[in-house]
Amino acid sequence: MRGTYDGNGGPGSGAQENGAQESGEQGSGAADAAGAWGRRRLLRGAGALAAGAVVAAAPGAPTAAPRSRGAAYDGPVDGLVDGPVDGPGGAAVFRAGRFEVVALLDAHGTFPMSREEAFPDAGATAWADARRVDPRAFGPGGAWELDFRCFAVRRPGGRVVLVDSGVGPADSPAASWAPVPGRLHERLAAAGIEPADVDTVVLSHLHEDHYGWSVTPDGEPAFPRARYVVQAAELAALAPDDAATTYAVAPLRAAGRLHAVDGGTRLVAHRGGDAVTLVPTPGHTPGHQSVVVDGGHRRIVIAGDVVVHAVQLVDPAVRYFFEEDPDLARRTRRLLLERAEERRAVLATAHLNRPFVRLC
């Protein structure tokens, strides 16, 4: 999510490489991103996406008419194992098989442009449906109120995959527009997670509000035992002088902690079929990726910025101002939501004012 606005329009590796393999857990590389959420395929004109999770339609291909998705998770359900959504400590926990997905509220604030400016294609019906799904997003005078959320996927034995690292400290690159400082480390501690428990940090993409706590003030990896996993396409699109390069990518690369992957990649696998898999979901940025937590009877899709507001949940065709490839983002969003709905998955959201959404 890029927040700067001036008023004008406008090598994949298995879990075993990091010491993450545990009893019953199998690691595999990008070529093993198979199973329920699929093996990566290349689709002409649409780029690489994970076939079982999201498949981008080729340009000009027919797409289904938008469907209004109006039922957000409003707990409790049997998967909620630790109190109310965004309850005490800022954490909500949803279980999927062997995994616990912990929602970590790093920050909350008002976006620096109105919701109508941020989503110029949204119509009255979509706005009305979105208000029912996420009423707290609708501030006074057209304001967009949003959360900034990371997720921890905790495995048996206590090791953790952290998805995104939030807005960062007061002097982070997000400081010009996001509500810094964030509280990620406080949220992790409240959830019983130490920095050394994190063996993988997945960066969904390289916008300022998603990598802010990746490094310490001295430029050292904030999670010293973790590999930081980014899609190669995201790194290739990054300008040398981009803040992401100087603040996070260069220091992580120098420390030997940056791991580029190309396409669908299984991070964690258990013999029973439970798995944590990366799937490319481009459009918001060229190398955007999401995380699928497959617990057998329940799947959780940690979407990143595929959906940044409920208006895109109820109408996936709605464009967000800062999407780098709006057409591809639209196709990705529609197909991710359709596939998640087919599989009765729960959507874990970074910016809605509730962490988990059940599609219906």
Residue frames as qw, qx, qy, qz and C-alpha x, y, z in Angstrom:
[[0.000, 0.888, 0.459, 0.000, 0.00, 0.00, 0.00],
 [0.401, 0.188, -0.014, 0.896, 1.63, 3.24, -1.10],
 [0.162, -0.765, -0.556, 0.283, 0.33, 6.11, 0.98],
 [0.242, -0.344, 0.098, 0.902, 2.13, 9.11, -0.44],
 [0.244, 0.697, 0.631, 0.240, -0.40, 11.41, -2.07],
 [0.272, -0.148, -0.008, 0.951, 0.06, 14.97, -3.24],
 [0.315, 0.555, 0.377, -0.672, -3.57, 15.77, -4.10],
 [0.369, 0.453, -0.481, -0.654, -3.13, 15.19, -7.83],
 [0.927, 0.135, 0.001, -0.351, -4.82, 12.31, -9.69],
 [0.731, 0.560, -0.387, -0.053, -3.34, 10.41, -10.24],
 [0.479, 0.153, -0.749, -0.432, 16.23, -19.40, -3.96],
 [0.803, -0.324, -0.092, -0.492, 13.08, -20.66, -2.92],
 [0.258, 0.320, -0.863, 0.295, 14.23, -22.98, -0.16],
 [0.640, -0.398, -0.637, -0.162, 12.60, -25.52, 2.06],
 [0.520, -0.799, 0.021, -0.300, 11.92, -25.01, 5.73],
 [0.912, -0.268, -0.065, 0.303, 14.88, -27.22, 6.62],
 [0.556, 0.510, -0.108, 0.648, 17.39, -24.56, 5.44],
 [0.131, -0.674, 0.211, -0.695, 16.63, -22.33, 8.39],
 [0.094, 0.092, -0.865, 0.484, 16.55, -25.07, 10.96],
 [0.528, -0.049, 0.116, -0.840, 12.77, -24.94, 10.66],
 [0.670, -0.010, -0.676, -0.305, 12.22, -28.64, 10.06],
 [0.420, -0.334, 0.626, -0.566, 10.65, -30.45, 12.97],
 [0.277, 0.029, 0.958, -0.066, 9.18, -33.83, 13.68],
 [0.404, 0.558, 0.720, -0.087, 6.67, -34.66, 10.99],
 [0.247, 0.875, 0.029, -0.414, 7.53, -31.52, 9.00],
 [0.728, 0.172, 0.434, 0.502, 8.95, -31.64, 5.50],
 [0.038, 0.750, -0.120, -0.649, 10.59, -28.78, 3.63],
 [0.645, 0.340, 0.559, 0.396, 10.59, -28.43, -0.13],
 [0.201, -0.281, 0.215, 0.913, 11.50, -25.85, -2.71],
 [0.394, 0.367, -0.061, -0.841, 9.58, -23.97, -5.35],
 [0.384, 0.139, -0.784, -0.468, 9.15, -27.04, -7.52],
 [0.201, -0.216, -0.937, 0.188, 7.18, -28.69, -4.70],
 [0.275, 0.145, 0.284, -0.907, 4.48, -26.05, -4.40],
 [0.378, -0.125, -0.777, -0.489, 1.86, -28.67, -5.19],
 [0.083, -0.289, -0.860, 0.411, -1.16, -30.14, -3.50],
 [0.091, 0.713, 0.676, -0.164, -4.45, -28.53, -2.59],
 [0.065, 0.900, 0.077, -0.424, -3.24, -25.01, -3.33],
 [0.728, 0.672, 0.130, -0.034, -1.47, -26.05, -6.44],
 [0.691, -0.121, 0.319, 0.637, 1.61, -26.22, -8.59],
 [0.036, 0.680, -0.098, -0.725, 2.75, -23.02, -10.23],
 [0.616, 0.461, 0.552, 0.321, 1.80, -22.54, -13.86],
 [0.127, -0.312, 0.215, 0.917, 2.74, -19.90, -16.37],
 [0.403, 0.684, 0.601, -0.091, -0.25, -18.36, -18.11],
 [0.432, 0.285, 0.337, 0.787, 0.47, -16.48, -21.30],
 [0.022, -0.606, -0.215, -0.766, 0.01, -12.75, -20.83],
 [0.575, -0.720, -0.181, -0.343, -0.73, -13.06, -17.11],
 [0.004, -0.661, 0.633, -0.403, 2.53, -14.02, -15.43],
 [0.468, 0.031, -0.867, 0.170, 3.22, -16.69, -12.85],
 [0.546, -0.401, 0.246, -0.693, 0.68, -17.56, -10.17],
 [0.200, -0.147, 0.946, -0.209, 0.06, -20.60, -8.03],
 [0.340, -0.108, -0.716, -0.600, -2.40, -22.75, -9.93],
 [0.371, -0.416, -0.828, 0.064, -4.30, -24.16, -7.00],
 [0.218, -0.503, -0.466, 0.695, -4.66, -20.83, -5.23],
 [0.251, 0.783, 0.103, -0.560, -4.99, -17.97, -7.67],
 [0.566, 0.171, 0.588, 0.552, -4.82, -18.08, -11.45],
 [0.113, 0.578, -0.029, -0.808, -4.69, -14.80, -13.35],
 [0.666, 0.570, 0.481, -0.011, -6.82, -14.83, -16.47],
 [0.486, 0.061, 0.384, 0.783, -5.11, -13.86, -19.68],
 [0.131, 0.375, 0.025, -0.917, -5.92, -10.38, -20.94],
 [0.456, 0.138, -0.446, -0.758, -9.22, -10.40, -22.77],
 [0.252, -0.136, -0.958, -0.005, -10.39, -13.64, -21.20],
 [0.474, -0.570, -0.362, -0.565, -13.99, -13.68, -19.96],
 [0.131, 0.111, -0.724, 0.668, -14.47, -13.13, -16.26],
 [0.212, -0.557, -0.801, 0.052, -17.40, -13.73, -13.98],
 [0.151, -0.766, -0.187, -0.596, -19.67, -10.88, -13.04],
 [0.055, 0.368, -0.595, 0.712, -18.79, -9.28, -9.71],
 [0.581, -0.481, -0.650, -0.091, -20.41, -10.89, -6.70],
 [0.262, -0.712, 0.246, -0.604, -21.16, -9.09, -3.49],
 [0.649, -0.095, -0.690, 0.306, -19.53, -10.81, -0.55],
 [0.276, -0.701, 0.002, -0.657, -21.18, -9.47, 2.54],
 [0.833, -0.528, -0.135, -0.098, -20.39, -11.82, 5.41],
 [0.238, 0.645, -0.600, 0.409, -17.30, -10.97, 7.39],
 [0.595, -0.163, -0.729, 0.298, -16.21, -13.19, 10.23],
 [0.304, -0.629, 0.097, -0.709, -17.94, -11.92, 13.32],
 [0.379, 0.151, -0.851, 0.332, -16.79, -14.67, 15.79],
 [0.283, -0.524, 0.799, 0.078, -16.68, -16.65, 17.75],
 [0.883, 0.226, -0.283, -0.299, -16.40, -19.88, 15.78],
 [0.950, -0.288, 0.071, 0.098, -14.62, -23.14, 16.49],
 [0.744, 0.391, -0.098, 0.533, -11.43, -21.90, 14.86],
 [0.028, -0.792, 0.214, -0.571, -11.06, -18.95, 17.22],
 [0.792, -0.202, -0.517, 0.256, -8.94, -20.16, 20.10],
 [0.476, -0.172, -0.339, 0.793, -7.86, -17.04, 21.94],
 [0.029, -0.543, -0.360, 0.758, -10.54, -14.54, 22.77],
 [0.435, 0.788, 0.367, -0.233, -12.47, -12.03, 20.68],
 [0.624, 0.535, 0.194, 0.536, -11.26, -10.57, 17.42],
 [0.246, 0.574, -0.180, 0.760, -8.71, -7.85, 18.19],
 [0.659, -0.679, -0.315, -0.069, -9.24, -8.55, 21.86],
 [0.469, -0.849, 0.218, 0.103, -6.89, -7.80, 24.77],
 [0.607, -0.403, 0.513, 0.454, -3.29, -7.55, 23.64],
 [0.348, 0.659, -0.297, -0.597, -4.28, -6.75, 20.05],
 [0.075, 0.276, -0.915, -0.286, -4.06, -10.38, 18.96],
 [0.839, 0.097, 0.189, -0.501, -6.68, -12.75, 17.63],
 [0.180, -0.360, 0.901, 0.164, -5.81, -16.38, 16.97],
 [0.835, 0.263, -0.041, -0.482, -7.36, -18.66, 14.37],
 [0.520, -0.329, 0.783, 0.092, -6.42, -22.33, 14.18],
 [0.764, 0.452, -0.272, -0.371, -5.96, -24.30, 10.96],
 [0.918, 0.117, -0.364, 0.105, -4.93, -27.87, 11.64],
 [0.770, -0.214, -0.263, 0.540, -1.48, -27.88, 13.24],
 [0.338, 0.278, -0.010, 0.899, -1.06, -24.15, 12.75],
 [0.125, -0.782, -0.458, 0.404, -2.15, -21.12, 14.73],
 [0.328, 0.520, 0.235, 0.753, -2.50, -17.89, 12.76],
 [0.325, -0.624, -0.401, 0.587, -2.04, -14.94, 15.11],
 [0.238, 0.803, 0.275, 0.473, -3.26, -11.55, 13.94],
 [0.529, -0.367, -0.214, 0.735, -0.96, -8.78, 15.20],
 [0.136, 0.928, 0.314, 0.148, -2.35, -5.25, 15.12],
 [0.603, 0.040, -0.066, 0.794, 0.69, -3.05, 14.51],
 [0.037, -0.193, -0.092, 0.976, -1.16, 0.26, 14.09],
 [0.190, 0.689, 0.697, 0.067, -4.44, 1.95, 13.22],
 [0.135, -0.421, 0.008, 0.897, -5.03, 5.28, 11.54],
 [0.487, 0.744, 0.293, -0.352, -6.66, 7.43, 8.89],
 [0.685, 0.234, 0.418, 0.549, -5.45, 7.13, 5.31],
 [0.193, -0.460, 0.039, 0.866, -4.10, 10.38, 3.82],
 [0.228, 0.010, -0.472, -0.852, -6.69, 10.50, 1.04],
 [0.644, 0.026, 0.304, -0.701, -10.44, 10.03, 1.13],
 [0.586, 0.060, 0.808, -0.012, -12.02, 6.67, 0.39],
 [0.623, 0.707, 0.280, -0.185, -13.61, 8.06, -2.77],
 [0.237, 0.839, -0.457, -0.176, -10.20, 9.20, -4.03],
 [0.323, -0.434, 0.840, 0.032, -8.58, 5.91, -3.08],
 [0.370, 0.212, 0.899, 0.101, -11.27, 3.83, -4.83],
 [0.216, 0.322, -0.138, -0.911, -12.55, 6.03, -7.65],
 [0.337, -0.015, -0.767, -0.546, -14.46, 3.24, -9.42],
 [0.048, -0.253, -0.902, 0.346, -16.62, 2.24, -6.47],
 [0.276, -0.423, -0.450, -0.737, -20.35, 2.80, -6.84],
 [0.460, -0.419, 0.242, -0.745, -23.05, 3.47, -4.29],
 [0.930, -0.172, -0.188, -0.266, -24.09, -0.18, -3.99],
 [0.761, 0.189, -0.470, 0.404, -20.53, -1.33, -3.38],
 [0.056, 0.422, -0.438, 0.792, -20.01, 1.34, -0.74],
 [0.684, -0.362, 0.087, -0.627, -23.24, 0.34, 1.02],
 [0.955, -0.049, -0.293, -0.019, -22.25, -3.34, 1.03],
 [0.565, 0.329, -0.479, 0.585, -18.75, -2.47, 2.24],
 [0.249, -0.501, 0.321, -0.765, -20.13, -0.43, 5.13],
 [0.876, -0.296, -0.032, -0.379, -22.05, -3.49, 6.31],
 [0.900, 0.110, -0.334, 0.256, -18.92, -5.65, 6.18],
 [0.605, -0.078, -0.282, 0.741, -16.50, -3.17, 7.83],
 [0.086, -0.917, -0.346, -0.177, -18.34, -0.21, 9.34],
 [0.521, -0.731, 0.027, 0.441, -15.27, 1.00, 11.24],
 [0.562, 0.092, 0.374, 0.732, -13.55, 1.77, 7.92],
 [0.104, 0.710, 0.429, 0.549, -15.99, 4.64, 7.35],
 [0.340, -0.346, -0.347, 0.802, -14.78, 7.71, 9.18],
 [0.159, 0.816, 0.360, -0.424, -16.36, 11.15, 9.08],
 [0.210, 0.835, -0.182, -0.474, -16.23, 13.26, 5.93],
 [0.804, 0.535, -0.238, -0.099, -15.17, 10.44, 3.62],
 [0.144, -0.693, 0.698, -0.113, -12.22, 9.35, 5.79],
 [0.870, 0.112, -0.474, -0.074, -10.85, 5.85, 5.37],
 [0.492, -0.636, 0.521, -0.285, -9.98, 4.30, 8.73],
 [0.872, 0.262, -0.410, -0.059, -7.77, 1.23, 8.51],
 [0.788, -0.537, 0.291, 0.082, -5.70, -1.22, 10.46],
 [0.418, 0.677, -0.606, 0.001, -2.07, -2.11, 9.72],
 [0.856, -0.314, 0.329, -0.247, -1.74, -5.77, 10.57],
 [0.257, 0.486, -0.831, -0.087, 0.86, -8.52, 10.41],
 [0.929, -0.157, -0.064, -0.328, 0.33, -12.24, 10.95],
 [0.121, -0.520, 0.839, -0.101, 2.34, -14.91, 12.73],
 [0.887, 0.040, -0.349, -0.299, 1.88, -18.54, 11.71],
 [0.342, -0.567, 0.695, -0.280, 2.91, -20.61, 14.71],
 [0.736, 0.186, -0.620, -0.200, 3.82, -24.24, 14.19],
 [0.897, -0.424, -0.122, -0.003, 4.11, -27.18, 16.59],
 [0.771, -0.057, -0.138, 0.620, 7.25, -26.60, 18.63],
 [0.222, -0.826, -0.211, 0.474, 6.74, -22.84, 18.68],
 [0.363, -0.159, 0.400, 0.827, 8.57, -21.81, 15.54],
 [0.264, 0.753, 0.371, -0.476, 6.98, -18.99, 13.57],
 [0.380, 0.342, 0.469, 0.720, 6.52, -17.69, 10.05],
 [0.004, 0.633, 0.283, -0.720, 5.91, -13.94, 10.28],
 [0.388, 0.562, 0.561, 0.468, 3.97, -12.41, 7.40],
 [0.135, 0.803, 0.103, 0.571, 4.97, -8.76, 6.95],
 [0.557, -0.213, -0.438, 0.673, 6.66, -6.55, 9.51],
 [0.157, -0.821, -0.484, 0.258, 4.41, -3.52, 9.75],
 [0.200, 0.952, 0.105, 0.206, 4.89, 0.23, 9.66],
 [0.678, 0.223, -0.299, 0.634, 8.04, 0.31, 11.76],
 [0.415, -0.463, -0.372, 0.689, 9.46, 2.86, 14.19],
 [0.074, 0.860, 0.265, -0.429, 8.89, 6.59, 14.26],
 [0.026, 0.720, -0.411, -0.559, 11.62, 7.27, 11.70],
 [0.581, 0.113, 0.769, 0.240, 10.74, 4.47, 9.28],
 [0.084, 0.034, 0.552, 0.829, 10.03, 5.12, 5.59],
 [0.143, -0.587, -0.754, -0.257, 6.28, 4.90, 6.33],
 [0.250, -0.467, -0.448, 0.720, 6.49, 7.87, 8.70],
 [0.024, 0.056, -0.237, -0.970, 5.45, 10.38, 6.04],
 [0.505, -0.145, -0.383, -0.760, 1.92, 8.94, 5.88],
 [0.686, -0.260, -0.672, -0.097, 1.35, 5.98, 8.23],
 [0.539, -0.762, 0.050, -0.355, 0.62, 6.00, 11.99],
 [0.712, 0.185, -0.518, 0.436, 4.11, 5.30, 13.33],
 [0.070, 0.388, -0.918, -0.036, 5.50, 4.00, 15.54],
 [0.770, -0.122, -0.489, -0.392, 3.89, 0.62, 15.25],
 [0.566, -0.504, 0.502, -0.417, 3.55, -1.87, 18.07],
 [0.832, 0.219, -0.475, -0.186, 4.53, -5.14, 16.40],
 [0.400, 0.289, -0.771, 0.403, 7.16, -6.15, 18.95],
 [0.358, -0.154, 0.538, -0.747, 4.74, -5.47, 21.79],
 [0.828, 0.099, -0.061, -0.549, 2.08, -7.57, 20.02],
 [0.708, 0.284, -0.646, 0.033, 4.52, -10.41, 19.45],
 [0.103, 0.261, -0.761, 0.585, 5.53, -10.40, 23.10],
 [0.579, -0.064, 0.341, -0.738, 1.88, -10.44, 24.19],
 [0.887, 0.191, -0.218, -0.358, 1.38, -13.50, 21.98],
 [0.811, -0.422, 0.399, 0.064, 4.38, -15.24, 23.56],
 [0.824, 0.469, 0.102, 0.301, 6.59, -14.90, 20.48],
 [0.439, -0.706, 0.241, 0.501, 10.23, -13.89, 20.81],
 [0.393, 0.769, -0.343, -0.369, 12.22, -12.55, 17.83],
 [0.077, -0.449, 0.881, 0.131, 14.36, -15.71, 17.94],
 [0.587, 0.216, 0.744, -0.235, 11.23, -17.86, 17.47],
 [0.596, 0.713, 0.060, -0.365, 10.77, -16.43, 13.97],
 [0.614, -0.223, 0.613, 0.445, 12.58, -18.51, 11.36],
 [0.320, 0.357, 0.599, 0.641, 10.92, -16.99, 8.28],
 [0.149, 0.593, 0.237, -0.755, 9.69, -13.49, 7.51],
 [0.391, 0.468, 0.665, 0.432, 7.51, -13.34, 4.41],
 [0.048, 0.437, 0.022, -0.898, 7.30, -9.86, 2.92],
 [0.541, 0.573, 0.607, -0.101, 4.12, -9.80, 0.87],
 [0.500, 0.719, 0.181, 0.447, 5.52, -6.83, -1.04],
 [0.557, -0.112, -0.175, 0.804, 7.89, -3.92, -0.56],
 [0.109, -0.770, -0.199, -0.596, 5.64, -1.01, 0.35],
 [0.097, 0.512, -0.502, 0.690, 6.65, 0.95, 3.42],
 [0.614, -0.372, 0.287, -0.634, 3.90, -0.29, 5.74],
 [0.979, -0.010, -0.116, -0.167, 4.86, -3.94, 5.22],
 [0.810, 0.213, -0.348, 0.421, 8.62, -4.00, 5.91],
 [0.111, -0.870, 0.140, -0.460, 9.00, -1.38, 8.66],
 [0.635, -0.641, 0.395, -0.172, 10.18, -3.62, 11.50],
 [0.941, 0.283, -0.162, 0.089, 12.40, -5.84, 9.32],
 [0.627, 0.312, -0.354, 0.620, 15.62, -4.28, 10.61],
 [0.492, -0.641, -0.351, 0.473, 16.85, -2.67, 13.81],
 [0.050, 0.983, -0.003, -0.175, 17.89, 1.01, 14.02],
 [0.349, -0.634, 0.576, 0.378, 21.44, -0.22, 13.33],
 [0.564, 0.505, -0.454, -0.471, 20.35, -1.94, 10.13],
 [0.048, -0.222, 0.972, -0.053, 20.63, -5.47, 11.50],
 [0.460, -0.263, -0.732, -0.428, 17.92, -8.07, 10.90],
 [0.462, -0.412, 0.289, -0.730, 15.29, -7.60, 13.61],
 [0.944, -0.127, 0.173, -0.250, 14.59, -11.33, 13.56],
 [0.082, -0.735, 0.650, 0.173, 18.16, -12.65, 13.70],
 [0.455, -0.130, 0.877, 0.082, 17.43, -16.31, 12.92],
 [0.615, 0.569, 0.462, -0.291, 14.99, -15.66, 10.09],
 [0.325, 0.093, 0.591, 0.732, 15.29, -15.74, 6.35],
 [0.297, 0.557, 0.202, -0.749, 13.34, -12.90, 4.72],
 [0.430, 0.228, 0.803, 0.343, 11.44, -14.21, 1.71],
 [0.301, 0.635, 0.009, -0.711, 10.51, -11.95, -1.23],
 [0.784, 0.491, 0.375, 0.061, 9.43, -12.75, -4.76],
 [0.553, -0.114, 0.355, 0.745, 12.23, -12.23, -7.30],
 [0.206, 0.640, 0.495, 0.551, 9.83, -10.19, -9.44],
 [0.300, -0.924, -0.234, 0.039, 9.35, -7.75, -6.55],
 [0.563, -0.572, 0.214, 0.557, 13.08, -7.26, -6.17],
 [0.501, 0.202, 0.503, 0.675, 13.60, -6.89, -9.92],
 [0.075, 0.791, 0.446, 0.411, 11.06, -4.06, -10.08],
 [0.451, -0.813, -0.191, 0.316, 12.64, -2.13, -7.22],
 [0.369, 0.857, -0.133, 0.333, 14.57, 1.04, -8.06],
 [0.662, 0.120, -0.450, 0.587, 18.07, 1.33, -6.57],
 [0.059, 0.250, -0.316, 0.913, 17.10, 4.48, -4.71],
 [0.596, -0.499, -0.435, -0.455, 13.75, 3.18, -3.46],
 [0.391, -0.611, 0.447, -0.523, 13.42, 3.42, 0.32],
 [0.967, -0.145, 0.100, -0.181, 12.80, -0.31, 0.44],
 [0.804, 0.417, -0.288, 0.311, 16.21, -0.90, -1.11],
 [0.225, 0.583, -0.463, 0.628, 18.22, 1.25, 1.27],
 [0.516, -0.484, 0.347, -0.616, 16.19, 0.60, 4.43],
 [0.851, -0.162, 0.401, -0.297, 15.52, -3.15, 4.21],
 [0.930, 0.366, -0.034, -0.009, 16.69, -4.98, 1.10],
 [0.461, 0.685, -0.467, 0.316, 20.35, -3.92, 1.10],
 [0.301, -0.566, 0.636, -0.429, 20.92, -4.55, 4.83],
 [0.884, -0.066, 0.368, -0.281, 19.16, -7.92, 4.69],
 [0.849, 0.494, -0.171, 0.076, 21.14, -8.94, 1.62],
 [0.216, 0.712, -0.560, 0.364, 24.40, -7.87, 3.28],
 [0.506, -0.416, 0.624, -0.425, 23.51, -9.99, 6.31],
 [0.166, 0.156, -0.947, -0.228, 22.81, -13.00, 4.10],
 [0.275, 0.250, 0.783, -0.499, 19.17, -13.10, 5.20],
 [0.524, 0.449, -0.040, -0.723, 17.38, -12.11, 2.00],
 [0.399, 0.039, 0.896, 0.192, 15.91, -15.05, 0.05],
 [0.445, 0.335, -0.256, -0.790, 14.39, -14.49, -3.38],
 [0.495, 0.172, 0.850, -0.039, 11.84, -17.02, -4.61],
 [0.220, 0.191, -0.519, -0.804, 10.30, -17.39, -8.04],
 [0.581, -0.156, -0.569, -0.561, 6.63, -18.32, -7.97],
 [0.810, -0.442, -0.093, -0.374, 4.76, -20.71, -5.76],
 [0.349, 0.424, -0.736, 0.396, 6.89, -22.00, -2.91],
 [0.772, -0.500, -0.371, -0.127, 6.06, -24.35, -0.08],
 [0.030, -0.724, 0.476, -0.499, 7.64, -23.05, 3.12],
 [0.333, -0.264, 0.797, -0.429, 6.46, -25.71, 5.56],
 [0.727, 0.012, -0.491, -0.480, 4.92, -29.13, 5.03],
 [0.511, -0.297, 0.718, -0.367, 3.79, -31.88, 7.36],
 [0.010, -0.069, 0.964, 0.257, 3.37, -35.49, 6.37],
 [0.237, 0.468, 0.788, -0.322, -0.31, -35.24, 7.20],
 [0.299, 0.615, 0.557, 0.472, -0.81, -32.65, 4.46],
 [0.167, -0.934, -0.204, 0.240, -0.82, -29.44, 6.50],
 [0.636, 0.198, 0.187, 0.722, 1.30, -26.83, 4.76],
 [0.030, -0.850, -0.086, 0.519, 2.27, -23.16, 4.52],
 [0.615, 0.301, 0.497, 0.533, 2.67, -22.07, 0.91],
 [0.008, -0.536, 0.095, 0.839, 3.57, -18.85, -0.88],
 [0.496, 0.548, 0.630, 0.237, 1.49, -17.98, -3.93],
 [0.204, -0.041, 0.209, 0.956, 2.22, -15.09, -6.32],
 [0.126, 0.762, 0.624, -0.119, -0.64, -12.59, -6.40],
 [0.352, -0.074, 0.169, 0.918, 0.67, -9.76, -8.62],
 [0.049, 0.738, 0.515, 0.433, -1.02, -6.52, -9.54],
 [0.375, -0.913, -0.120, 0.109, -0.80, -4.40, -6.43],
 [0.125, -0.780, 0.537, 0.295, 2.93, -4.68, -7.08],
 [0.611, 0.462, -0.574, -0.290, 4.76, -6.82, -9.67],
 [0.466, 0.184, -0.848, 0.171, 5.90, -9.40, -7.15],
 [0.547, -0.348, 0.325, -0.689, 3.13, -9.32, -4.58],
 [0.447, 0.021, -0.894, -0.025, 2.64, -12.67, -2.82],
 [0.675, -0.436, 0.086, -0.589, 0.10, -14.13, -0.43],
 [0.012, 0.298, -0.919, 0.256, 0.39, -16.99, 2.05],
 [0.775, -0.186, -0.360, -0.486, -1.92, -20.01, 2.21],
 [0.214, -0.326, 0.819, -0.420, -2.09, -21.85, 5.51],
 [0.718, -0.019, -0.528, -0.453, -3.64, -25.25, 4.80],
 [0.314, -0.333, 0.748, -0.481, -4.74, -27.10, 7.89],
 [0.033, 0.129, 0.986, 0.101, -6.69, -29.81, 6.09],
 [0.001, 0.654, 0.756, -0.021, -10.24, -29.01, 7.19],
 [0.004, -0.948, -0.201, 0.246, -9.55, -25.27, 7.31],
 [0.612, 0.276, 0.154, 0.725, -7.54, -22.99, 5.04],
 [0.145, -0.880, -0.161, 0.423, -6.54, -19.44, 5.82],
 [0.591, 0.527, 0.202, 0.576, -5.39, -17.11, 3.06],
 [0.332, -0.691, -0.078, 0.637, -3.20, -14.27, 4.31],
 [0.550, 0.720, 0.389, 0.168, -3.93, -11.94, 1.42],
 [0.437, -0.130, 0.107, 0.883, -1.55, -9.02, 1.90],
 [0.165, 0.463, 0.068, -0.868, -2.77, -6.07, -0.17],
 [0.045, 0.240, 0.837, 0.489, -4.81, -8.03, -2.72],
 [0.264, -0.752, -0.524, -0.300, -7.78, -6.61, -0.79],
 [0.307, 0.130, -0.372, 0.866, -7.13, -3.39, 1.10],
 [0.340, 0.007, 0.260, -0.904, -10.72, -2.27, 1.80],
 [0.445, 0.261, 0.811, -0.277, -14.05, -4.02, 2.16],
 [0.538, 0.628, 0.012, -0.562, -15.27, -2.30, -1.00],
 [0.347, 0.498, -0.735, -0.302, -12.88, -4.56, -2.94],
 [0.206, -0.035, 0.956, -0.208, -14.17, -7.56, -1.04],
 [0.501, 0.477, 0.575, -0.437, -17.78, -6.96, -2.05],
 [0.659, 0.740, 0.085, -0.107, -16.82, -5.88, -5.58],
 [0.751, -0.291, 0.329, 0.493, -13.42, -7.20, -6.69],
 [0.536, 0.600, 0.316, 0.503, -13.52, -5.03, -9.83],
 [0.153, -0.986, -0.066, -0.012, -13.00, -1.87, -7.76],
 [0.661, 0.454, -0.217, 0.557, -9.60, -0.33, -8.44],
 [0.546, -0.735, -0.127, 0.382, -7.32, 1.00, -5.72],
 [0.207, 0.968, -0.117, -0.082, -5.45, 4.21, -6.56],
 [0.169, -0.763, 0.617, 0.091, -2.01, 2.80, -5.77],
 [0.883, 0.075, 0.460, 0.062, -2.24, -0.52, -7.61],
 [0.198, -0.544, 0.534, 0.616, 0.68, -0.66, -10.01],
 [0.145, 0.013, -0.800, -0.582, -1.18, -2.80, -12.57],
 [0.508, 0.037, 0.366, -0.779, -4.90, -2.27, -11.94],
 [0.781, 0.186, -0.349, -0.484, -6.10, -4.77, -14.55],
 [0.569, 0.177, -0.786, 0.164, -3.88, -7.55, -13.26],
 [0.082, -0.114, 0.677, -0.723, -4.73, -6.64, -9.65],
 [0.659, 0.049, 0.083, -0.746, -8.43, -6.90, -10.51],
 [0.796, 0.164, -0.527, -0.248, -8.03, -10.34, -12.10],
 [0.362, 0.204, -0.799, 0.434, -5.88, -11.57, -9.23],
 [0.288, -0.094, 0.517, -0.801, -8.35, -10.31, -6.62],
 [0.759, 0.065, -0.112, -0.639, -11.39, -11.79, -8.33],
 [0.783, 0.170, -0.592, -0.086, -9.80, -15.19, -8.75],
 [0.198, 0.215, -0.767, 0.571, -8.28, -15.30, -5.27],
 [0.447, -0.051, 0.415, -0.791, -11.66, -14.54, -3.74],
 [0.814, 0.125, -0.269, -0.500, -13.49, -17.00, -5.96],
 [0.654, 0.197, -0.719, 0.128, -11.05, -19.79, -5.18],
 [0.014, 0.176, -0.698, 0.695, -11.07, -18.99, -1.47],
 [0.620, -0.015, 0.191, -0.761, -14.85, -19.02, -1.46],
 [0.801, 0.159, -0.496, -0.296, -14.99, -22.34, -3.31],
 [0.611, 0.113, -0.712, 0.328, -12.71, -23.89, -0.70],
 [0.558, -0.755, -0.311, -0.150, -14.47, -22.20, 2.22],
 [0.604, 0.096, -0.312, 0.727, -11.24, -20.51, 3.20],
 [0.291, -0.872, -0.268, 0.287, -10.93, -17.74, 5.75],
 [0.464, 0.685, -0.012, 0.561, -9.36, -14.50, 4.50],
 [0.557, -0.582, -0.198, 0.557, -6.79, -12.86, 6.78],
 [0.317, 0.843, 0.221, 0.375, -6.61, -9.15, 6.00],
 [0.544, 0.021, -0.214, 0.811, -3.92, -6.55, 6.56],
 [0.055, 0.106, -0.024, 0.993, -6.04, -3.40, 6.42],
 [0.475, -0.537, -0.501, -0.485, -9.67, -4.20, 7.17],
 [0.262, -0.534, 0.428, -0.680, -10.72, -3.38, 10.70],
 [0.871, -0.240, 0.340, -0.261, -11.10, -7.03, 11.54],
 [0.192, -0.557, 0.763, 0.266, -8.43, -9.63, 10.94],
 [0.219, 0.024, 0.956, 0.193, -10.45, -12.56, 9.62],
 [0.550, 0.291, -0.050, -0.781, -13.20, -12.64, 7.01],
 [0.452, 0.120, 0.882, 0.048, -15.21, -15.69, 6.06],
 [0.255, 0.193, -0.459, -0.829, -16.44, -15.51, 2.46],
 [0.370, 0.306, 0.855, -0.196, -19.93, -16.70, 1.58]]
